[in-house]
Amino acid sequence: MSFEPKLPTPASPGVIENETGPPIAHDPELLAPAGDWDCVRAAVANGANAVYFGLPRFNARLRAHNFTEAELPEVVDFCHRHGVKTFVTFNTLVFTGELEDAAAYLRLLNAAGVDALIVQDIGLVRLARRIVPELAIHASTQMTITSPEGVRMAQQALGIDRIVLARELSLRELEKFQGGGGAELEVFVHGALCVAYSGQCLTSESLGQRSANRGECAQACRMPYELVVDGALRDLGERRYLLSPQDLAAVNEIPALLERGVVSFKIEGRLKTAEYVAAICQVYRKALDAALDARPWQPGPGDQYNMEMTFSRGLFTGWMHGVDHQRLVPARFGKKRGAYVGRVAAIEGDHVMLGATEVPLKPGDGIVFDQGGDPDHEQGGRIFRLEGRRLYFGHGQVEFGRLRAGDRVWKTSDPHLDAQLRKTFTGNIAPHREMPLALRVSGHAGDPMRLECGPVTVESAIPLDAARNAPLTAERLREHLGKLHGTGYALARLDCGGLAGPVILPIGELNRMRCQLVTALDASRSAPRRENAFTVPEMLREIPRQALRAKPELAVLCRTFDQLEAALASGIDCLLVDFEDIRRYRDAVARVRGSHAKIYLATPRIQKAGEEGFFKLIANAAPDGVLIRNLGAIPFFADAGLPRLGDFSLNIANPLTAEFFMQQGLKQLTISYDLNITQVLDLLRAAPPAWFQLTIHQHMPMFHMEHCVFAAFLSKGHTFLDCGRPCEKHRVHLRDRVGIEHPLRVDVGCRNTLYNAVPQTGAQFFAELINAGLRSFRVELLEEDGAESERVIESYQGLLNGTASGDYLWRTLRAQSQLGVTRGTY
């Protein structure tokens, strides 16, 4: 079971001659999660090149153990001594009142010598570039970068070094990213799949004020739901977990990902065990090494078993080969299963008889009986005795009367495997791994010899001499330069291509250069990075001030023509249109033309490579402006010359993020739905209120998904090509555990959004918002008919013109709406 890891691929600039194969243009990295010290050791001992972990604040896995500020230097030092890089997750939104604390964190991380930050918040990227300019920044998958245009903006406008791409991208789509902006590309290759696009999930915020963008995901996607089709409950049998995907396992896709320029292969799992980290690193280390050596390799039965047993909800390639709506979400369970054993053949008094088994069993193993019911109340336990295929359990562990022949059986625990995995990282078993070096030798007779390793260069004290006999060869240089035992380094690759002609240098001088190189490398690893004495208040003072608008304005977002007619009839001057079929945008523009109103058309929330056609369709409809929902749309519509309003999906939570988007030419920005009233007021005090629009009434868009519930459960189709488009024939709601039926909608890219059935209002805070200078408010309609739309709009017009109070409006809307209105997350 033990696996001796290879040295990690060395860090080096440019193309270096690989002595066992052709030149490679980058050094691929296996990146492992580290929720605690055992996970760090497991990653180091089992082949990871880098680990990522969080601190107690500003990270998207607050439920993980995480490391304290006091532990940070020790973690970094331990990893660096073993040739492993450290990336810290700084991947949540940062509110205005937290910018000072974020700046202090940046200085702490820079001083500790971490190798990179993984960042979601654009304002934080800008802050880091001012305070700690030499610290590498990786764009978190929470930044929702899904297109080459988004990559280019992140790299060129923000100076981001690496992009962690969205999990929903396929191999075919990844082909279009090569050469698309200069930043390195990182992808997830194993672990849990969020059903919603990362950075675009507002479910925990909407239902429980626990924002996923703040590290507090409540995992509502792993809960059971019922499918309501055209008002009637649809019987789906044992399929109840309609939003719970299988786990990602892209181990066989490593060669293809390398071909597409991916430099970092990321394992999900900061909430998982050290045994999981060890097992998954072992498998992917073998896969990556084989791919780099151009050797064919596939995981064997033991590899598959280890991956399943350490954590699995079922293993699947996710979106690597495009959407497959019949396989992504089997919907039978939402939590760990393990390895599939087989089925119950018979229940015989005090034991269970199994049919054919697919994995071996032994006493002490844990199993569960899957009856397609509630996983929280399933039967199962540890095997006490095993006689052939007869399983005996401890007294009272299993209620045999509740079992039936045909029940599925899963193996959920293997203590022997866990013990074997622990041996790889406990005690002295985790080996000290020297940092691998890639050296380049250059020079010609009469000049010093240069020895380069990354940014470190040393030169010989005496010049090279023309060799009459016994010139320096690669073998001789490797022999003497490779004497690094005990230094913490190992010579991995040597490039002698810059050595001109037959030359010679005394062996003593080679040895001196080797020692000087080691000293310089040690110094470079401990050298403090530059830090600017720059403060948050100084940065905020650079934000320009603007005069307040005279009176409040109301914009209305319409999703049907009836709603559009109601808004026009109510005298609304600013109309935002978000139709499921954007081919009808041209008709919407034509309807508004000649009226008093201006019309803005909404882009899709996600833009993938090759989907610029949607943007062209919007531009060709000739609206008055565009509601921008993703990074890739910003440059496209700038070139189209259309005014742009930034939507909530840009995650604008602080003035530095807001200023960035205003610098990109947007005319106004929608405040992030993650902010409560205190945080909104802080934002309005720190940046011009005229920059912002606030959605004061809406059905919160909770899940935004590549997963199509319509295709998965109302068709047999695998993609939009063969699903029969049930979304065009049916209205669908998902009923949650408390009986609320949430509307499901599909967009032009076949992506689904699940909306909160209960609308929310911020009307009770209207006076505070007006006093803070805010003048632009939005009402979003969803399922309202024309008459209901007029009532909602008129209620908010009364709020803005002073004829109705926020509390009165809230009470009135509750009376008018069958579902009621919540006071919301503000």
Beta strands, then each sheet from edge to edge (+ up, - down):
strand 1: 29-33
strand 2: 50-54
strand 3: 85-90
strand 4: 116-119
strand 5: 136-139
strand 6: 162-164
strand 7: 184-191
strand 8: 226-229
strand 9: 232-234
strand 10: 247-249
strand 11: 262-267
strand 12: 315-316
strand 13: 339-348
strand 14: 351-354
strand 15: 366-370
strand 16: 379-387
strand 17: 390-393
strand 18: 408-413
strand 19: 435-443
strand 20: 448-453
strand 21: 456-463
strand 22: 465-466
strand 23: 489-499
strand 24: 503-504
strand 25: 553-558
strand 26: 574-577
strand 27: 598-602
strand 28: 625-628
strand 29: 644-646
strand 30: 668-670
strand 31: 692-698
strand 32: 701-705
strand 33: 732-735
strand 34: 741-746
strand 35: 752-755
strand 36: 760-761
strand 37: 776-780
sheet 1: 12+ 10+ 7- 6- 5- 4- 3- 2- 1- 11-
sheet 2: 9+ 8- 33+ 34- 35+ 32-
sheet 3: 13+ 14- 17+ 16- 15+ 18- 13+
sheet 4: 21+ 20- 19+ 23+
sheet 5: 22+ 24-
sheet 6: 36+ 31- 30- 29- 28- 27- 26- 25- 37-
end
